[in-house]
C-alpha cells in the first residue's frame, strides 16, 4: 500500500529522525517495520497501562537500558495515531479526506523505477506530478477507478510554481455551508503530438510509482494509440483522429472499472494487481479496438482523391511491377476510349433521319464522333470508376477547380498512363 501506515521507508525515516538508528535491526527482528505494525505492538493504547507497555515493548527493544524509553513511547503514540486515522478513513467517516502518498515511500519507489527504465531519464518533462501519483494511489487504496484525463497528467515542475488555492463552498458535517480552499491542480499541455506523448508517459510512470500498474503494461497501451494515429488509412478512408484515441482510452478505463468491482489491489499469491491484469486483458477488447479504426471519408479532398485514383508511389512498389502497371493502365485507357466512341455513335444514330443526312450525300447518314485532342489520344481519359478526367487541366490548365479536385469536365489529375497524380500531364511529362 502507498499510505504512510504501511510504508516501510516512512517508518525507517522516522526512526532516523528520532535518533533510533541503532534499534533498526531490533525493530526488524520483532517485525515492527511499519507504523501499522508498531501502532499495535502493545495490547493497551498509549497511556492506559504502563506496565503492559513495559513488558510488551520496552523490554524486548531495550532490555534493562531505559535511556531511549521516552522516544519509544513517543514513536508508539505517533504510530497508534496514524493507525487510528487510517481506521477512520477505511470506515468511511472521512470520505472527502484526500489521500496522499508518503514522501519517503514515493521517493523510494521512484528511485527503483528510475534504475529500471531505459531510453529516457525520469526527470524534466518525464517526471510526473505528485498530485498525479496521488490520484493513482487513491485508485489503488480505495478500489474506485476514475478515469485519469490527459489534462491531469501534469509534470512535477508545474507544481513548484506558487499558485493560490481555489476558493469554493463546502458542506460541513453539521449541515452548514462554509468556505473552503482546494489546492491548485495544474493542467498538462497536450496541444501537440509530442506533448500528448509525454503526458501519457507521465501517467504510466505515476501508475508504477503508486503501485497500481507497471509502467511497461500501461505504456504498451500508449504505443497502441500512437500506432493507430500514425497508420496510413486505406483508400477512401480518413486517418484516426485524436478524438477517437480519447474515446478508446476512456472505454479502456471503463472496462477496467467493471472488471475491478471488488478492488484494484494485489490478490494473495499474485505478483500483479487486479487493475494491471484487467488493463492487459481489456486492451484487446473489440469495443476498444473498434474505436481505433479509420472512418470512411465523406469529403472530396485532394488526399482522398489521390489515394483513390493514383497508383502507388514509386517507393511503395517494386520496379518489376512498374512496367506491368503501365501496360494495364494503357489497356484500360484504350477500352474506355472505345466504349465512349460506341456510346457517342449510338446517341447520334437515335436522332431524326433528316439531321443525320449531309447536304450532298444523297441520304447517307454521317456521324460526328467526339474524339479526344491529338495530344491526349492513347492517354488515360477516365478513372477506374468511370469518371472523366479534365482535358483542359492536362493540356494547359483549368481554373474551375484545384489540382486533385473535380470540375464540371472531370477530375484534375494527370492523364499520363500509370500516373494519376494531381498535376497536369503537359507540364510534368
HUQUI-V600919 format. One record per helix or strand. SS is the DSSP state (2 for helix, 1 for strand). FROM is the first residue (numbers start at 1). TO is the last residue. If there is no record, write none. Layout:
ss->(SS & SS)
from->(FROM & FROM)
to->(TO & TO)
This chain:
ss->(2 & 2 & 2 & 2 & 2 & 2 & 2 & 2 & 1 & 2 & 2 & 1 & 2 & 1 & 1 & 2 & 2 & 1 & 2 & 2 & 2 & 1 & 2 & 2 & 2 & 2 & 1 & 1 & 2 & 1 & 1 & 2 & 1 & 1 & 2)
from->(4 & 8 & 21 & 35 & 50 & 69 & 103 & 124 & 128 & 130 & 150 & 155 & 156 & 166 & 177 & 193 & 215 & 237 & 242 & 274 & 286 & 295 & 302 & 314 & 319 & 354 & 357 & 365 & 374 & 382 & 388 & 391 & 406 & 410 & 425)
to->(6 & 17 & 29 & 38 & 62 & 91 & 116 & 126 & 128 & 142 & 152 & 155 & 160 & 171 & 182 & 210 & 230 & 238 & 259 & 282 & 290 & 296 & 309 & 316 & 349 & 356 & 357 & 365 & 376 & 382 & 389 & 395 & 407 & 411 & 428)
